[in-house]
Amino acid sequence: MSLHEHDIEYSQDFEEYKKIFARYIEMDESDGAGAYDLMIDALAMYERFSFIKLQVRREEIKGQPDTRDPAMKDRLDEVLKVLREINQEARMVWRQAEDDESDPTYKHV
């Protein structure tokens, strides 16, 4: 399967990834609930893309270079790295918001 065919097959997954990325870009550091939702969604999408990468690897047939798709695997690696980073940063924002709310001296501006 070529990169183009993978693009079509997984287009909905890439659209969901773009939505998560957009939410990350717009994340408000004082929105603990939003950060929590983003953290969970990024983790779920990480699992989905990990499965997609497994499927791409399974489609490869040893000794037949036309079944390999290194560009797709590279792209999947990058997506997985970004999703991991989004998950970690959203978790930090969520924890900080939780700590701030439990601190009686915290004043929300």
C-alpha positions as CSV (number, residue, x, y, z in Angstrom):
1,M,0.0,0.0,0.0
2,S,1.4,3.4,-0.9
3,L,1.6,6.5,1.2
4,H,-1.3,7.9,-0.8
5,E,-3.4,4.8,-0.2
6,H,-2.6,5.1,3.5
7,D,-3.5,8.7,3.5
8,I,-7.0,7.8,2.2
9,E,-7.4,4.8,4.5
10,Y,-6.4,6.7,7.7
11,S,-7.7,10.2,6.7
12,Q,-10.3,10.3,9.5
13,D,-7.6,9.4,12.0
14,F,-5.3,12.2,10.7
15,E,-8.3,14.7,10.9
16,E,-8.8,13.7,14.6
17,Y,-5.1,14.2,15.2
18,K,-5.3,17.7,13.7
19,K,-8.2,18.5,16.0
20,I,-6.2,17.4,19.1
21,F,-3.2,19.4,17.9
22,A,-5.4,22.5,17.4
23,R,-6.8,22.1,21.0
24,Y,-3.2,21.8,22.3
25,I,-2.2,25.0,20.5
26,E,-5.2,26.8,22.1
27,M,-4.8,25.2,25.6
28,D,-5.4,27.6,28.4
29,E,-3.1,26.9,31.4
30,S,-5.8,27.8,33.9
31,D,-8.3,25.3,32.3
32,G,-7.7,22.1,34.3
33,A,-10.8,20.3,33.0
34,G,-9.9,21.1,29.4
35,A,-6.3,20.0,29.9
36,Y,-7.6,16.7,31.5
37,D,-9.8,16.0,28.5
38,L,-7.0,16.8,26.1
39,M,-4.7,14.5,28.1
40,I,-7.1,11.6,27.8
41,D,-7.9,12.3,24.1
42,A,-4.2,12.5,23.2
43,L,-3.5,9.2,25.0
44,A,-6.4,7.5,23.1
45,M,-5.2,8.9,19.8
46,Y,-1.7,7.7,20.6
47,E,-3.0,4.2,21.0
48,R,-4.8,4.5,17.7
49,F,-1.7,5.6,15.8
50,S,0.4,3.0,17.5
51,F,-2.1,0.4,16.1
52,I,-2.0,2.0,12.6
53,K,1.8,1.8,12.7
54,L,1.5,-1.9,13.6
55,Q,-0.8,-2.4,10.6
56,V,1.5,-0.6,8.2
57,R,4.4,-2.9,9.4
58,R,2.3,-6.0,9.0
59,E,1.5,-5.1,5.4
60,E,5.2,-5.2,4.6
61,I,6.3,-8.4,2.8
62,K,10.0,-9.3,3.3
63,G,12.0,-9.0,0.2
64,Q,9.4,-6.9,-1.7
65,P,10.4,-3.3,-1.6
66,D,7.1,-2.2,-3.2
67,T,5.2,-3.2,0.0
68,R,7.4,-1.0,2.2
69,D,6.2,2.5,3.1
70,P,9.1,4.3,5.0
71,A,7.5,7.7,4.5
72,M,4.3,6.6,6.2
73,K,6.3,5.0,9.1
74,D,8.3,8.2,9.5
75,R,5.2,10.3,9.6
76,L,3.6,7.9,12.2
77,D,6.7,8.2,14.4
78,E,6.4,12.0,14.3
79,V,2.7,11.9,15.1
80,L,3.3,9.5,18.0
81,K,6.0,11.8,19.4
82,V,3.7,14.8,19.2
83,L,0.8,13.0,20.8
84,R,3.1,11.9,23.6
85,E,4.3,15.4,24.2
86,I,0.7,16.8,24.1
87,N,-0.3,14.2,26.7
88,Q,2.6,15.0,29.0
89,E,2.1,18.8,28.8
90,A,-1.7,18.6,29.2
91,R,-1.1,16.4,32.3
92,M,1.3,19.0,33.7
93,V,-1.3,21.8,33.1
94,W,-4.0,19.7,34.7
95,R,-1.9,18.9,37.8
96,Q,-0.9,22.5,38.2
97,A,-4.5,23.7,37.9
98,E,-5.5,21.1,40.5
99,D,-2.8,22.3,42.8
100,D,-3.7,25.9,42.3
101,E,-7.4,25.3,43.1
102,S,-6.5,23.4,46.3
103,D,-4.2,26.2,47.4
104,P,-6.2,28.6,49.6
105,T,-3.7,31.4,48.8
106,Y,-4.2,31.0,45.0
107,K,-6.1,33.9,43.4
108,H,-7.4,33.4,39.9
109,V,-6.9,36.5,37.8
